[in-house]
């Protein structure tokens, strides 16, 4: 009987809003006949990223697309890996004769090292190999010193304390994502000037092993041959990669993650006015330090659903599809940030929209 080759796996990591989902959409849209399964580790109560990925035009029916995207529950893979990741991988391993590649998009708050270490488990290691860990960097956010897209007042607070970068959980998590990388993409280069980009490249390079390549991109548009087929075998050398998180497992101390302080809340609203909604969301971001806004909006008198993705005060939006005949036209949003007051935010949003 023919022995199947190991199934290559690409892990895409990076902060909230760095462009991971856009990169995966680009990879799927340019799959060139490759049979790809996708695992989405979503931080939030709504599987927004999963829905976005299912809309990719990869030449399959909706039913087939739904079967190729595995959404894990919210939380980082570091925490849920034994409970959820292993059963999903076991199913994919059983089907590996029908697959050419697996893509894993981690939560923006996930630590990649424990996920890569999971590929050392005998049942997975015999069937799969980590082709590469790709870390996507939000170049403008790094240039601003925020790493993720924090509001202006948080960046101003950071600048008052020159030591804050090295003490903050965000900086440590950023460094840990780079420490596990086999390839780093400096994304959103169209939104940053050459001088700042050069500074970001130097800052990122300081966190990387010498062999790790750094490439630049706008909206993740890169040739697929640059992104897959790297053959890094990351599971073989990940134990030698230092991360800040390693210290959190020393001794018998509690398993307390740096990113436990992040909250993800969902809000359901009725149909609304587009401009009014975006203005209200911008105010929430500025006032409450919200990192990320994403979801779908029902716009009054519009037959299509509005997809919204916000990073800091930057919002991307487009009408992605028509509402179904029997589908409730409601607005569903996820807000991600630190120490968020869910009831207060919903009340403020409803007051601004007068609903």
ZADREN-639678 format. One record per residue (C-alpha): residue number from 1; residue in one letter; chain; y, z, x. Coordinates in Angstrom, 1 decimal. Example, Ala and Ser with C-alpha at 12.3 -4.5 7.8 and 13.67 -1.06 7.14 Angstrom:
<nodes>
<node resi="1" resn="A" chain="A" v="-4.5" w="7.8" u="12.3"/>
<node resi="2" resn="S" chain="A" v="-1.1" w="7.1" u="13.7"/>
</nodes>
This chain:
<nodes>
<node resi="1" resn="X" chain="A" v="0.0" w="0.0" u="0.0"/>
<node resi="2" resn="X" chain="A" v="3.5" w="-0.9" u="1.3"/>
<node resi="3" resn="X" chain="A" v="5.5" w="2.1" u="2.5"/>
<node resi="4" resn="X" chain="A" v="9.0" w="2.1" u="1.1"/>
<node resi="5" resn="X" chain="A" v="11.9" w="2.3" u="3.5"/>
<node resi="6" resn="X" chain="A" v="14.2" w="5.3" u="3.2"/>
<node resi="7" resn="X" chain="A" v="16.8" w="4.9" u="0.5"/>
<node resi="8" resn="X" chain="A" v="20.3" w="5.0" u="2.1"/>
<node resi="9" resn="X" chain="A" v="22.9" w="7.4" u="0.5"/>
<node resi="10" resn="X" chain="A" v="26.6" w="7.3" u="1.0"/>
<node resi="11" resn="X" chain="A" v="28.5" w="10.5" u="0.2"/>
<node resi="12" resn="X" chain="A" v="32.2" w="10.1" u="-0.6"/>
<node resi="13" resn="X" chain="A" v="34.3" w="13.2" u="-0.3"/>
<node resi="14" resn="X" chain="A" v="38.0" w="14.0" u="-0.2"/>
<node resi="15" resn="X" chain="A" v="40.7" w="15.9" u="-2.0"/>
<node resi="16" resn="X" chain="A" v="41.7" w="15.6" u="-5.7"/>
<node resi="17" resn="X" chain="A" v="43.6" w="12.3" u="-6.1"/>
<node resi="18" resn="X" chain="A" v="42.8" w="10.9" u="-2.7"/>
<node resi="19" resn="X" chain="A" v="41.2" w="7.8" u="-4.3"/>
<node resi="20" resn="X" chain="A" v="37.5" w="8.5" u="-4.3"/>
<node resi="21" resn="X" chain="A" v="36.8" w="7.1" u="-7.7"/>
<node resi="22" resn="X" chain="A" v="38.9" w="4.0" u="-7.0"/>
<node resi="23" resn="X" chain="A" v="36.9" w="3.5" u="-3.8"/>
<node resi="24" resn="X" chain="A" v="33.6" w="3.8" u="-5.7"/>
<node resi="25" resn="X" chain="A" v="34.8" w="1.3" u="-8.4"/>
<node resi="26" resn="X" chain="A" v="35.7" w="-1.1" u="-5.6"/>
<node resi="27" resn="X" chain="A" v="32.3" w="-0.7" u="-4.0"/>
<node resi="28" resn="X" chain="A" v="30.5" w="-1.2" u="-7.4"/>
<node resi="29" resn="X" chain="A" v="32.7" w="-4.2" u="-8.3"/>
<node resi="30" resn="X" chain="A" v="31.7" w="-5.8" u="-4.9"/>
<node resi="31" resn="X" chain="A" v="28.1" w="-4.8" u="-4.9"/>
<node resi="32" resn="X" chain="A" v="26.9" w="-8.4" u="-4.4"/>
<node resi="33" resn="X" chain="A" v="23.7" w="-7.9" u="-6.2"/>
<node resi="34" resn="X" chain="A" v="22.8" w="-4.5" u="-4.6"/>
<node resi="35" resn="X" chain="A" v="21.1" w="-2.1" u="-7.0"/>
<node resi="36" resn="X" chain="A" v="23.2" w="1.0" u="-6.8"/>
<node resi="37" resn="X" chain="A" v="22.8" w="4.4" u="-8.5"/>
<node resi="38" resn="X" chain="A" v="25.9" w="6.7" u="-8.7"/>
<node resi="39" resn="X" chain="A" v="26.0" w="10.5" u="-8.8"/>
<node resi="40" resn="X" chain="A" v="29.3" w="11.9" u="-10.0"/>
<node resi="41" resn="X" chain="A" v="30.0" w="15.6" u="-9.3"/>
<node resi="42" resn="X" chain="A" v="32.9" w="16.2" u="-11.7"/>
<node resi="43" resn="X" chain="A" v="35.2" w="19.2" u="-11.5"/>
<node resi="44" resn="X" chain="A" v="36.3" w="19.7" u="-15.1"/>
<node resi="45" resn="X" chain="A" v="35.0" w="20.0" u="-18.6"/>
<node resi="46" resn="X" chain="A" v="35.3" w="16.3" u="-19.3"/>
<node resi="47" resn="X" chain="A" v="33.3" w="13.7" u="-17.4"/>
<node resi="48" resn="X" chain="A" v="36.4" w="11.6" u="-16.9"/>
<node resi="49" resn="X" chain="A" v="35.4" w="10.0" u="-13.6"/>
<node resi="50" resn="X" chain="A" v="32.0" w="9.2" u="-14.9"/>
<node resi="51" resn="X" chain="A" v="33.5" w="7.3" u="-17.8"/>
<node resi="52" resn="X" chain="A" v="35.8" w="5.4" u="-15.5"/>
<node resi="53" resn="X" chain="A" v="32.9" w="4.4" u="-13.3"/>
<node resi="54" resn="X" chain="A" v="30.8" w="3.2" u="-16.2"/>
<node resi="55" resn="X" chain="A" v="33.5" w="0.7" u="-17.0"/>
<node resi="56" resn="X" chain="A" v="33.0" w="-1.1" u="-13.7"/>
<node resi="57" resn="X" chain="A" v="32.2" w="-4.8" u="-14.1"/>
<node resi="58" resn="X" chain="A" v="28.9" w="-4.7" u="-12.2"/>
<node resi="59" resn="X" chain="A" v="27.0" w="-7.2" u="-14.3"/>
<node resi="60" resn="X" chain="A" v="25.0" w="-4.9" u="-16.4"/>
<node resi="61" resn="X" chain="A" v="25.0" w="-3.8" u="-20.1"/>
<node resi="62" resn="X" chain="A" v="26.5" w="-0.5" u="-21.2"/>
<node resi="63" resn="X" chain="A" v="23.1" w="1.0" u="-21.6"/>
<node resi="64" resn="X" chain="A" v="22.1" w="0.0" u="-18.0"/>
<node resi="65" resn="X" chain="A" v="25.4" w="1.3" u="-16.7"/>
<node resi="66" resn="X" chain="A" v="24.9" w="4.7" u="-18.4"/>
<node resi="67" resn="X" chain="A" v="21.5" w="4.9" u="-16.8"/>
<node resi="68" resn="X" chain="A" v="22.9" w="4.3" u="-13.3"/>
<node resi="69" resn="X" chain="A" v="25.5" w="7.0" u="-13.4"/>
<node resi="70" resn="X" chain="A" v="24.3" w="10.6" u="-13.1"/>
<node resi="71" resn="X" chain="A" v="27.0" w="13.1" u="-13.9"/>
<node resi="72" resn="X" chain="A" v="26.5" w="16.6" u="-12.6"/>
<node resi="73" resn="X" chain="A" v="28.2" w="19.6" u="-14.2"/>
<node resi="74" resn="X" chain="A" v="31.5" w="20.9" u="-12.9"/>
<node resi="75" resn="X" chain="A" v="31.6" w="23.0" u="-9.8"/>
<node resi="76" resn="X" chain="A" v="30.9" w="22.1" u="-6.2"/>
<node resi="77" resn="X" chain="A" v="27.6" w="20.7" u="-5.1"/>
<node resi="78" resn="X" chain="A" v="27.4" w="23.5" u="-2.6"/>
<node resi="79" resn="X" chain="A" v="27.0" w="25.9" u="-5.5"/>
<node resi="80" resn="X" chain="A" v="24.9" w="23.8" u="-7.9"/>
<node resi="81" resn="X" chain="A" v="22.8" w="21.8" u="-5.5"/>
<node resi="82" resn="X" chain="A" v="19.5" w="23.6" u="-6.1"/>
<node resi="83" resn="X" chain="A" v="20.0" w="23.8" u="-9.9"/>
<node resi="84" resn="X" chain="A" v="21.1" w="20.2" u="-10.6"/>
<node resi="85" resn="X" chain="A" v="21.3" w="18.0" u="-7.5"/>
<node resi="86" resn="X" chain="A" v="17.6" w="18.2" u="-6.6"/>
<node resi="87" resn="X" chain="A" v="16.2" w="17.1" u="-10.1"/>
<node resi="88" resn="X" chain="A" v="18.6" w="14.1" u="-10.1"/>
<node resi="89" resn="X" chain="A" v="17.5" w="13.1" u="-6.6"/>
<node resi="90" resn="X" chain="A" v="13.9" w="13.6" u="-7.4"/>
<node resi="91" resn="X" chain="A" v="14.3" w="11.1" u="-10.3"/>
<node resi="92" resn="X" chain="A" v="16.0" w="8.6" u="-8.1"/>
<node resi="93" resn="X" chain="A" v="13.4" w="9.0" u="-5.4"/>
<node resi="94" resn="X" chain="A" v="10.8" w="8.2" u="-8.0"/>
<node resi="95" resn="X" chain="A" v="12.7" w="4.9" u="-8.8"/>
<node resi="96" resn="X" chain="A" v="13.6" w="4.1" u="-5.2"/>
<node resi="97" resn="X" chain="A" v="11.7" w="0.8" u="-5.3"/>
<node resi="98" resn="X" chain="A" v="14.2" w="-0.3" u="-7.9"/>
<node resi="99" resn="X" chain="A" v="17.3" w="0.8" u="-5.9"/>
<node resi="100" resn="X" chain="A" v="19.1" w="-0.4" u="-2.8"/>
<node resi="101" resn="X" chain="A" v="21.6" w="2.4" u="-2.4"/>
<node resi="102" resn="X" chain="A" v="22.9" w="5.7" u="-3.8"/>
<node resi="103" resn="X" chain="A" v="26.6" w="6.6" u="-3.9"/>
<node resi="104" resn="X" chain="A" v="27.6" w="10.3" u="-4.4"/>
<node resi="105" resn="X" chain="A" v="31.2" w="11.2" u="-5.3"/>
<node resi="106" resn="X" chain="A" v="31.7" w="14.9" u="-4.7"/>
<node resi="107" resn="X" chain="A" v="34.2" w="17.0" u="-6.5"/>
<node resi="108" resn="X" chain="A" v="37.6" w="17.1" u="-4.8"/>
<node resi="109" resn="X" chain="A" v="36.9" w="20.7" u="-4.2"/>
<node resi="110" resn="X" chain="A" v="33.4" w="20.3" u="-2.8"/>
<node resi="111" resn="X" chain="A" v="32.2" w="21.2" u="0.6"/>
<node resi="112" resn="X" chain="A" v="30.2" w="18.2" u="2.0"/>
<node resi="113" resn="X" chain="A" v="28.2" w="20.0" u="4.7"/>
<node resi="114" resn="X" chain="A" v="25.8" w="21.9" u="2.4"/>
<node resi="115" resn="X" chain="A" v="25.2" w="18.7" u="0.4"/>
<node resi="116" resn="X" chain="A" v="24.3" w="16.8" u="3.6"/>
<node resi="117" resn="X" chain="A" v="22.0" w="19.7" u="4.6"/>
<node resi="118" resn="X" chain="A" v="20.2" w="19.2" u="1.3"/>
<node resi="119" resn="X" chain="A" v="18.9" w="15.9" u="2.6"/>
<node resi="120" resn="X" chain="A" v="16.9" w="18.0" u="5.2"/>
<node resi="121" resn="X" chain="A" v="14.6" w="19.2" u="2.4"/>
<node resi="122" resn="X" chain="A" v="11.1" w="17.6" u="2.9"/>
<node resi="123" resn="X" chain="A" v="10.9" w="15.9" u="-0.5"/>
<node resi="124" resn="X" chain="A" v="14.3" w="14.2" u="-0.1"/>
<node resi="125" resn="X" chain="A" v="14.1" w="13.7" u="3.7"/>
<node resi="126" resn="X" chain="A" v="10.9" w="11.7" u="3.4"/>
<node resi="127" resn="X" chain="A" v="12.5" w="9.2" u="1.0"/>
<node resi="128" resn="X" chain="A" v="16.3" w="9.2" u="1.7"/>
<node resi="129" resn="X" chain="A" v="18.8" w="9.3" u="4.5"/>
<node resi="130" resn="X" chain="A" v="22.5" w="9.8" u="4.5"/>
<node resi="131" resn="X" chain="A" v="23.9" w="6.5" u="5.6"/>
<node resi="132" resn="X" chain="A" v="27.3" w="8.0" u="6.0"/>
<node resi="133" resn="X" chain="A" v="29.7" w="10.7" u="4.8"/>
<node resi="134" resn="X" chain="A" v="33.0" w="9.0" u="4.0"/>
<node resi="135" resn="X" chain="A" v="36.1" w="11.2" u="3.8"/>
<node resi="136" resn="X" chain="A" v="39.0" w="9.7" u="1.9"/>
<node resi="137" resn="X" chain="A" v="42.4" w="11.1" u="2.9"/>
<node resi="138" resn="X" chain="A" v="45.5" w="11.1" u="0.8"/>
<node resi="139" resn="X" chain="A" v="47.9" w="9.9" u="3.6"/>
<node resi="140" resn="X" chain="A" v="51.2" w="10.7" u="1.8"/>
<node resi="141" resn="X" chain="A" v="49.9" w="14.2" u="0.9"/>
<node resi="142" resn="X" chain="A" v="48.9" w="14.9" u="4.5"/>
<node resi="143" resn="X" chain="A" v="52.2" w="13.6" u="5.8"/>
<node resi="144" resn="X" chain="A" v="53.9" w="16.0" u="3.4"/>
<node resi="145" resn="X" chain="A" v="51.8" w="18.9" u="4.7"/>
<node resi="146" resn="X" chain="A" v="50.2" w="19.6" u="1.4"/>
<node resi="147" resn="X" chain="A" v="46.8" w="17.9" u="2.0"/>
<node resi="148" resn="X" chain="A" v="46.4" w="17.5" u="-1.7"/>
<node resi="149" resn="X" chain="A" v="49.2" w="16.4" u="-4.0"/>
<node resi="150" resn="X" chain="A" v="50.9" w="19.7" u="-4.6"/>
<node resi="151" resn="X" chain="A" v="54.3" w="19.9" u="-6.4"/>
<node resi="152" resn="X" chain="A" v="57.5" w="20.0" u="-4.3"/>
<node resi="153" resn="X" chain="A" v="58.0" w="23.7" u="-4.7"/>
<node resi="154" resn="X" chain="A" v="54.6" w="24.5" u="-3.1"/>
<node resi="155" resn="X" chain="A" v="55.4" w="22.2" u="-0.1"/>
<node resi="156" resn="X" chain="A" v="58.8" w="24.0" u="0.2"/>
<node resi="157" resn="X" chain="A" v="57.1" w="27.3" u="0.3"/>
<node resi="158" resn="X" chain="A" v="54.6" w="26.1" u="2.9"/>
<node resi="159" resn="X" chain="A" v="57.5" w="25.0" u="5.2"/>
<node resi="160" resn="X" chain="A" v="59.0" w="28.5" u="5.1"/>
<node resi="161" resn="X" chain="A" v="55.9" w="29.7" u="6.9"/>
<node resi="162" resn="X" chain="A" v="54.7" w="27.6" u="9.8"/>
<node resi="163" resn="X" chain="A" v="51.4" w="29.5" u="9.9"/>
<node resi="164" resn="X" chain="A" v="50.6" w="28.9" u="6.3"/>
<node resi="165" resn="X" chain="A" v="48.7" w="25.6" u="6.9"/>
<node resi="166" resn="X" chain="A" v="46.2" w="27.3" u="9.2"/>
<node resi="167" resn="X" chain="A" v="45.6" w="30.2" u="6.9"/>
<node resi="168" resn="X" chain="A" v="45.4" w="28.4" u="3.5"/>
<node resi="169" resn="X" chain="A" v="42.1" w="27.6" u="1.9"/>
<node resi="170" resn="X" chain="A" v="43.4" w="24.0" u="1.4"/>
<node resi="171" resn="X" chain="A" v="43.8" w="23.4" u="5.1"/>
<node resi="172" resn="X" chain="A" v="40.4" w="24.8" u="5.8"/>
<node resi="173" resn="X" chain="A" v="38.7" w="22.7" u="3.1"/>
<node resi="174" resn="X" chain="A" v="40.5" w="19.6" u="4.4"/>
<node resi="175" resn="X" chain="A" v="39.3" w="20.4" u="7.9"/>
<node resi="176" resn="X" chain="A" v="35.7" w="20.9" u="6.6"/>
<node resi="177" resn="X" chain="A" v="35.7" w="17.6" u="4.8"/>
<node resi="178" resn="X" chain="A" v="36.8" w="15.9" u="8.0"/>
<node resi="179" resn="X" chain="A" v="34.2" w="17.9" u="10.1"/>
<node resi="180" resn="X" chain="A" v="31.4" w="16.3" u="8.1"/>
<node resi="181" resn="X" chain="A" v="32.7" w="12.8" u="8.1"/>
<node resi="182" resn="X" chain="A" v="31.1" w="9.7" u="9.7"/>
<node resi="183" resn="X" chain="A" v="34.0" w="7.5" u="8.6"/>
<node resi="184" resn="X" chain="A" v="37.5" w="8.5" u="7.6"/>
<node resi="185" resn="X" chain="A" v="39.7" w="6.4" u="5.3"/>
<node resi="186" resn="X" chain="A" v="43.4" w="7.0" u="5.5"/>
<node resi="187" resn="X" chain="A" v="44.2" w="5.9" u="1.9"/>
<node resi="188" resn="X" chain="A" v="47.4" w="5.0" u="0.1"/>
<node resi="189" resn="X" chain="A" v="48.9" w="3.5" u="3.3"/>
<node resi="190" resn="X" chain="A" v="51.2" w="1.4" u="1.1"/>
<node resi="191" resn="X" chain="A" v="53.0" w="4.6" u="0.0"/>
<node resi="192" resn="X" chain="A" v="53.8" w="5.9" u="3.5"/>
<node resi="193" resn="X" chain="A" v="56.0" w="4.6" u="6.4"/>
<node resi="194" resn="X" chain="A" v="54.5" w="3.6" u="9.7"/>
<node resi="195" resn="X" chain="A" v="55.8" w="6.6" u="11.6"/>
<node resi="196" resn="X" chain="A" v="54.4" w="9.1" u="9.2"/>
<node resi="197" resn="X" chain="A" v="51.1" w="7.2" u="9.1"/>
<node resi="198" resn="X" chain="A" v="50.8" w="7.4" u="12.8"/>
<node resi="199" resn="X" chain="A" v="51.4" w="11.1" u="12.7"/>
<node resi="200" resn="X" chain="A" v="48.7" w="11.5" u="10.0"/>
<node resi="201" resn="X" chain="A" v="46.3" w="9.5" u="12.1"/>
<node resi="202" resn="X" chain="A" v="46.8" w="11.9" u="15.0"/>
<node resi="203" resn="X" chain="A" v="46.5" w="15.0" u="12.9"/>
<node resi="204" resn="X" chain="A" v="43.3" w="13.8" u="11.3"/>
<node resi="205" resn="X" chain="A" v="41.8" w="12.7" u="14.7"/>
<node resi="206" resn="X" chain="A" v="42.3" w="16.3" u="16.0"/>
<node resi="207" resn="X" chain="A" v="39.7" w="17.4" u="13.4"/>
<node resi="208" resn="X" chain="A" v="37.1" w="14.8" u="14.2"/>
<node resi="209" resn="X" chain="A" v="34.3" w="14.3" u="16.7"/>
<node resi="210" resn="X" chain="A" v="35.2" w="11.4" u="19.1"/>
<node resi="211" resn="X" chain="A" v="32.7" w="9.0" u="17.6"/>
<node resi="212" resn="X" chain="A" v="34.1" w="9.1" u="14.1"/>
<node resi="213" resn="X" chain="A" v="36.1" w="6.0" u="13.2"/>
<node resi="214" resn="X" chain="A" v="39.4" w="6.1" u="11.3"/>
<node resi="215" resn="X" chain="A" v="40.4" w="3.1" u="9.1"/>
<node resi="216" resn="X" chain="A" v="43.3" w="2.5" u="6.8"/>
<node resi="217" resn="X" chain="A" v="43.3" w="1.3" u="3.3"/>
<node resi="218" resn="X" chain="A" v="45.4" w="0.8" u="0.1"/>
<node resi="219" resn="X" chain="A" v="43.6" w="1.7" u="-3.1"/>
<node resi="220" resn="X" chain="A" v="40.3" w="1.8" u="-1.2"/>
<node resi="221" resn="X" chain="A" v="40.1" w="-2.0" u="-0.8"/>
<node resi="222" resn="X" chain="A" v="37.8" w="-2.5" u="2.1"/>
<node resi="223" resn="X" chain="A" v="34.9" w="-4.8" u="2.8"/>
<node resi="224" resn="X" chain="A" v="31.6" w="-3.4" u="1.6"/>
<node resi="225" resn="X" chain="A" v="30.0" w="-4.0" u="5.0"/>
<node resi="226" resn="X" chain="A" v="32.5" w="-1.6" u="6.5"/>
<node resi="227" resn="X" chain="A" v="31.5" w="1.2" u="4.0"/>
<node resi="228" resn="X" chain="A" v="27.7" w="0.9" u="3.9"/>
<node resi="229" resn="X" chain="A" v="25.0" w="0.2" u="6.4"/>
<node resi="230" resn="X" chain="A" v="26.4" w="2.6" u="8.9"/>
<node resi="231" resn="X" chain="A" v="23.0" w="4.2" u="9.5"/>
<node resi="232" resn="X" chain="A" v="24.5" w="7.5" u="10.6"/>
<node resi="233" resn="X" chain="A" v="21.5" w="9.6" u="9.6"/>
<node resi="234" resn="X" chain="A" v="24.0" w="12.4" u="8.9"/>
<node resi="235" resn="X" chain="A" v="21.3" w="14.9" u="8.0"/>
<node resi="236" resn="X" chain="A" v="20.0" w="14.8" u="11.5"/>
<node resi="237" resn="X" chain="A" v="23.2" w="16.1" u="13.2"/>
<node resi="238" resn="X" chain="A" v="25.0" w="17.9" u="10.4"/>
<node resi="239" resn="X" chain="A" v="23.9" w="21.4" u="11.6"/>
<node resi="240" resn="X" chain="A" v="25.9" w="20.8" u="14.8"/>
<node resi="241" resn="X" chain="A" v="29.1" w="20.1" u="12.9"/>
<node resi="242" resn="X" chain="A" v="31.3" w="23.2" u="12.8"/>
<node resi="243" resn="X" chain="A" v="33.1" w="24.2" u="9.5"/>
<node resi="244" resn="X" chain="A" v="35.1" w="27.1" u="8.4"/>
<node resi="245" resn="X" chain="A" v="32.7" w="27.6" u="5.6"/>
<node resi="246" resn="X" chain="A" v="29.9" w="28.5" u="8.0"/>
<node resi="247" resn="X" chain="A" v="31.4" w="31.9" u="8.5"/>
<node resi="248" resn="X" chain="A" v="31.2" w="32.7" u="4.9"/>
<node resi="249" resn="X" chain="A" v="27.4" w="32.9" u="5.0"/>
<node resi="250" resn="X" chain="A" v="27.2" w="35.2" u="8.0"/>
<node resi="251" resn="X" chain="A" v="25.6" w="38.6" u="7.3"/>
<node resi="252" resn="X" chain="A" v="25.2" w="39.8" u="3.8"/>
<node resi="253" resn="X" chain="A" v="28.7" w="39.2" u="2.5"/>
<node resi="254" resn="X" chain="A" v="29.2" w="37.7" u="-1.0"/>
<node resi="255" resn="X" chain="A" v="29.0" w="34.0" u="-1.3"/>
<node resi="256" resn="X" chain="A" v="32.7" w="33.5" u="-2.0"/>
<node resi="257" resn="X" chain="A" v="34.1" w="30.0" u="-1.8"/>
<node resi="258" resn="X" chain="A" v="37.7" w="29.3" u="-0.8"/>
<node resi="259" resn="X" chain="A" v="38.1" w="27.0" u="-3.8"/>
<node resi="260" resn="X" chain="A" v="37.1" w="29.6" u="-6.4"/>
<node resi="261" resn="X" chain="A" v="40.8" w="30.0" u="-7.1"/>
<node resi="262" resn="X" chain="A" v="41.0" w="26.6" u="-8.6"/>
<node resi="263" resn="X" chain="A" v="41.0" w="26.2" u="-12.4"/>
<node resi="264" resn="X" chain="A" v="40.1" w="23.3" u="-14.5"/>
<node resi="265" resn="X" chain="A" v="41.1" w="23.4" u="-18.2"/>
<node resi="266" resn="X" chain="A" v="40.8" w="20.8" u="-21.0"/>
<node resi="267" resn="X" chain="A" v="43.2" w="20.2" u="-23.8"/>
<node resi="268" resn="X" chain="A" v="42.7" w="18.2" u="-26.9"/>
<node resi="269" resn="X" chain="A" v="45.7" w="16.8" u="-28.7"/>
<node resi="270" resn="X" chain="A" v="46.3" w="14.4" u="-31.6"/>
<node resi="271" resn="X" chain="A" v="47.9" w="11.0" u="-31.3"/>
<node resi="272" resn="X" chain="A" v="51.3" w="11.1" u="-29.5"/>
<node resi="273" resn="X" chain="A" v="54.1" w="9.0" u="-28.0"/>
<node resi="274" resn="X" chain="A" v="53.4" w="7.7" u="-24.5"/>
<node resi="275" resn="X" chain="A" v="56.7" w="8.4" u="-22.9"/>
<node resi="276" resn="X" chain="A" v="56.9" w="11.8" u="-24.5"/>
<node resi="277" resn="X" chain="A" v="53.5" w="12.7" u="-23.2"/>
<node resi="278" resn="X" chain="A" v="54.2" w="11.6" u="-19.7"/>
<node resi="279" resn="X" chain="A" v="57.5" w="13.5" u="-19.6"/>
<node resi="280" resn="X" chain="A" v="55.8" w="16.6" u="-20.9"/>
<node resi="281" resn="X" chain="A" v="53.0" w="16.3" u="-18.3"/>
<node resi="282" resn="X" chain="A" v="55.5" w="15.8" u="-15.5"/>
<node resi="283" resn="X" chain="A" v="57.3" w="19.0" u="-16.5"/>
<node resi="284" resn="X" chain="A" v="54.0" w="20.9" u="-16.5"/>
<node resi="285" resn="X" chain="A" v="53.1" w="19.7" u="-13.0"/>
<node resi="286" resn="X" chain="A" v="56.5" w="20.7" u="-11.6"/>
<node resi="287" resn="X" chain="A" v="56.6" w="24.1" u="-13.3"/>
<node resi="288" resn="X" chain="A" v="53.0" w="25.2" u="-12.9"/>
<node resi="289" resn="X" chain="A" v="51.8" w="23.6" u="-9.6"/>
<node resi="290" resn="X" chain="A" v="49.2" w="21.4" u="-11.3"/>
<node resi="291" resn="X" chain="A" v="47.3" w="19.4" u="-8.7"/>
<node resi="292" resn="X" chain="A" v="45.7" w="16.8" u="-10.9"/>
<node resi="293" resn="X" chain="A" v="45.9" w="15.4" u="-14.5"/>
<node resi="294" resn="X" chain="A" v="43.4" w="13.0" u="-15.9"/>
<node resi="295" resn="X" chain="A" v="42.1" w="12.0" u="-19.2"/>
<node resi="296" resn="X" chain="A" v="42.6" w="9.7" u="-22.2"/>
<node resi="297" resn="X" chain="A" v="45.4" w="9.5" u="-24.7"/>
<node resi="298" resn="X" chain="A" v="45.6" w="8.2" u="-28.2"/>
<node resi="299" resn="X" chain="A" v="49.0" w="6.5" u="-28.5"/>
<node resi="300" resn="X" chain="A" v="50.4" w="6.1" u="-32.0"/>
<node resi="301" resn="X" chain="A" v="50.2" w="2.6" u="-33.4"/>
<node resi="302" resn="X" chain="A" v="48.2" w="1.4" u="-30.4"/>
<node resi="303" resn="X" chain="A" v="44.7" w="0.0" u="-30.9"/>
<node resi="304" resn="X" chain="A" v="43.6" w="0.8" u="-27.3"/>
<node resi="305" resn="X" chain="A" v="42.9" w="4.1" u="-25.4"/>
<node resi="306" resn="X" chain="A" v="45.4" w="5.0" u="-22.6"/>
<node resi="307" resn="X" chain="A" v="43.7" w="6.1" u="-19.4"/>
<node resi="308" resn="X" chain="A" v="45.9" w="8.6" u="-17.5"/>
<node resi="309" resn="X" chain="A" v="45.4" w="9.8" u="-13.9"/>
<node resi="310" resn="X" chain="A" v="48.1" w="12.0" u="-12.3"/>
<node resi="311" resn="X" chain="A" v="48.4" w="13.3" u="-8.8"/>
<node resi="312" resn="X" chain="A" v="51.4" w="15.6" u="-8.5"/>
<node resi="313" resn="X" chain="A" v="54.2" w="13.9" u="-10.3"/>
<node resi="314" resn="X" chain="A" v="52.7" w="10.4" u="-9.7"/>
<node resi="315" resn="X" chain="A" v="51.0" w="9.0" u="-12.8"/>
<node resi="316" resn="X" chain="A" v="48.9" w="5.9" u="-13.1"/>
<node resi="317" resn="X" chain="A" v="48.1" w="4.6" u="-16.6"/>
<node resi="318" resn="X" chain="A" v="46.7" w="1.6" u="-18.3"/>
<node resi="319" resn="X" chain="A" v="45.0" w="0.8" u="-21.6"/>
<node resi="320" resn="X" chain="A" v="41.3" w="0.7" u="-20.7"/>
<node resi="321" resn="X" chain="A" v="39.5" w="-0.2" u="-24.0"/>
<node resi="322" resn="X" chain="A" v="39.9" w="-0.4" u="-27.7"/>
<node resi="323" resn="X" chain="A" v="39.1" w="2.6" u="-29.9"/>
<node resi="324" resn="X" chain="A" v="35.7" w="2.3" u="-31.6"/>
<node resi="325" resn="X" chain="A" v="35.7" w="1.9" u="-35.4"/>
<node resi="326" resn="X" chain="A" v="34.1" w="5.3" u="-35.9"/>
<node resi="327" resn="X" chain="A" v="35.7" w="7.0" u="-32.9"/>
<node resi="328" resn="X" chain="A" v="38.2" w="9.9" u="-33.4"/>
<node resi="329" resn="X" chain="A" v="41.5" w="8.9" u="-31.9"/>
<node resi="330" resn="X" chain="A" v="42.3" w="12.0" u="-30.0"/>
<node resi="331" resn="X" chain="A" v="44.0" w="12.8" u="-26.7"/>
<node resi="332" resn="X" chain="A" v="41.7" w="14.6" u="-24.2"/>
<node resi="333" resn="X" chain="A" v="43.2" w="15.8" u="-20.9"/>
<node resi="334" resn="X" chain="A" v="41.9" w="17.8" u="-17.9"/>
<node resi="335" resn="X" chain="A" v="44.4" w="19.8" u="-15.8"/>
<node resi="336" resn="X" chain="A" v="43.3" w="21.1" u="-12.4"/>
<node resi="337" resn="X" chain="A" v="45.3" w="23.7" u="-10.4"/>
<node resi="338" resn="X" chain="A" v="45.4" w="27.3" u="-9.2"/>
<node resi="339" resn="X" chain="A" v="45.7" w="30.3" u="-11.5"/>
<node resi="340" resn="X" chain="A" v="46.4" w="28.2" u="-14.6"/>
<node resi="341" resn="X" chain="A" v="47.1" w="29.8" u="-18.0"/>
<node resi="342" resn="X" chain="A" v="45.2" w="27.6" u="-20.3"/>
<node resi="343" resn="X" chain="A" v="46.6" w="29.0" u="-23.5"/>
<node resi="344" resn="X" chain="A" v="50.2" w="28.9" u="-22.2"/>
<node resi="345" resn="X" chain="A" v="49.9" w="25.4" u="-20.8"/>
<node resi="346" resn="X" chain="A" v="48.5" w="24.1" u="-24.1"/>
<node resi="347" resn="X" chain="A" v="51.2" w="25.8" u="-26.1"/>
<node resi="348" resn="X" chain="A" v="53.9" w="24.4" u="-23.9"/>
<node resi="349" resn="X" chain="A" v="52.5" w="20.9" u="-24.1"/>
<node resi="350" resn="X" chain="A" v="52.2" w="21.1" u="-27.9"/>
<node resi="351" resn="X" chain="A" v="55.7" w="22.4" u="-28.2"/>
<node resi="352" resn="X" chain="A" v="57.0" w="19.5" u="-26.0"/>
<node resi="353" resn="X" chain="A" v="55.2" w="17.0" u="-28.2"/>
<node resi="354" resn="X" chain="A" v="56.0" w="18.9" u="-31.4"/>
<node resi="355" resn="X" chain="A" v="52.3" w="18.9" u="-32.5"/>
</nodes>
